[in-house]
Amino acid sequence: MAIGPKLEFRQSQQLVMTPQLMQAIKLLQLSNVDLIAHVNSELESNPFLERDDSPDGAGPGAEPPNSENTPDADNRPAEIQEGDWLSNELETNPEAISDNLDSELSNVFPDDNGEYQAVDPVQQKADNWRAPSNNTSSGTFDYNLEAFVAAEISLSEHLQEQLGFVLTNPADVLVAHQLIDCIDESGYLRIDDAEMSERLGVSKQDLERVILALQRLDPVGVFARDLSECLKLQLKEKNRYDPAMQTLVENIELLALHDLVKLKRICKVDDEDLKEMVLEIRELNPKPGAAFNNEVAQPIVPDAFVQPASDGGWTVELNTESLPRVLVSQSYYSRISQGPKNDKELAYFTDSLQTANWLVKSLDQRAQTILKVSSEIVRQQEGFLNYGIQHLRPMNLRVVADAISMHESTVSRVTANKYIATPRGIFELKYFFSAAIASSAGGESHSAESVRYRVKQLIDAEDPKRILSDDALVKILKDDGVDIARRTVAKYREALRIPSSVQRRKEKKSLT
């Protein structure tokens, strides 16, 4: 057979990840906080995008202007027809341009000299709320409310303000500043003494002397190297650090294990004294610096709301407040569409316009997909909404994907970092997906989450004199129709951070 070059035509199908498709997938898995940050970034870089702040704005579902919903080219003004270099990408709405022009002309007012000047309503509103000056000679009395709000002080600032009361030597003050920078958010000093003394150029004795001085600062217990030293400093402040208490603090790990018998023997006290000592330990603060943690917890903003319907069912609505509303700017298009453009400008504007159109469409698709998935989850978990977690059904991604004719990967992206507000609280969408545990009676299977909740209920209600072991929990659950193994119960108990029956028995015995 002869070998030579030849030309062949083949037809095949393949999935190509276009930039637009990748953008839609990226937006789908973003949380509402990350989505707002992404849209704000696009608003800054894309001149064709503008924020829709109108109360009845089209929001993320706004249809970008195109040739199907705009007047024919023959009906447009001549000056627009001449420079309409993007007619295939975006058509200009003459009515919107006219309204925009009227709004600009309506902002022209005469000043004190009788001359006319344009007034920006946005800037005018900002000037009305401008931070006031302290000059009251003009007779105006404006107050800046933020000036009356006390700034929250950090732990480092609080400690530095007290240095002058415990240290006077400038060299010691410099060492103290370095040590303050080394404490963690709980107030502990996590350093290696030898390494720190070498780095600061001081002896270990001088370093220890500075640390002992800093341990006298408020709050009591800061600059401790471990938990035992932290408790020791607080007990000394209360004048309760006697030999028995010292032994208890030095063996604090036995208290964590609730080994009261051994503690009573090594502390040489009776049951009553040991109980009082334990109560005093529990009144101490193991993290004295935590009170100065000024980090503000970000509240969870739900992506959808579930409300009871008039027919006894449930309705799902999107949280429009968490959805950024953007649209393609027609006014900007009308300005740049007139006049010739060079190849570089034309390529930039064309790419920006395509990106803006795809962003608006992707936001609308994201919102509709979240609504569709949330509605199906609510339909599947109607028993949970009506009766509680005991009636949570086992469910996986395929059940929802088949019901709404979507791929499992799409459902997985939609449920990631998305929350839904129900009458029973705010839950992540992934919360409603759990494994199935077979029924011992051969009936409908149980959700792993509901079984985990049942284990917690049984342990919380157990008699202190009859602590339930894992085997006892298995027997009770099987009597309730749940076919579960002992190791599964132990796994659920550990996930709930519930100690074993032996540890619970010691703990509850110490409280009596």
ABEGO torsion letter per residue (X at the ends): XBBBBBBBBBBBBBBBBBAAAAAAAAAAABBAAAAAAAAAAAAAABAABBBBABAABAEAABBBBBAAABBBAAABBAAAAAABAAAAABBBBAAAAAAAAAAAAAABBBBAAGBBBBBBAAAAAAAAABBBBABAAAGBBBBBAAAABBBBBBAAAAAAAAAAAABABAAAAAAAAAAAAABBAAGBBBBBAAAAAAAAGBBAAAAAAAAAAAAABOBBGBGBABAAAAAAAAAAAAGABBAAAAAAAAAAAAAAAGBAAAAAAAAGBBAAAAAAAAAAAAABBABAAAAABABBBBBBBBABBBBBBAAGBBBBBBBAAABBBBBBBAAAAAAAABEBBBAAAAAAAAAAAAAAAAAAAAAAAAAAAAAAAAAAAAAAAAAAAAAEAAABBBBBAAAAAAAAGBBAAAAAAAABGBBBBBAAEBBBAAAABBBBBBBAAGBBBBBAAAAAAAAAAAAAABBAABBBBAAAAAAAAAAAGBBBBAAAAAAAAAAAGBBBAAAAAAAAAAAX
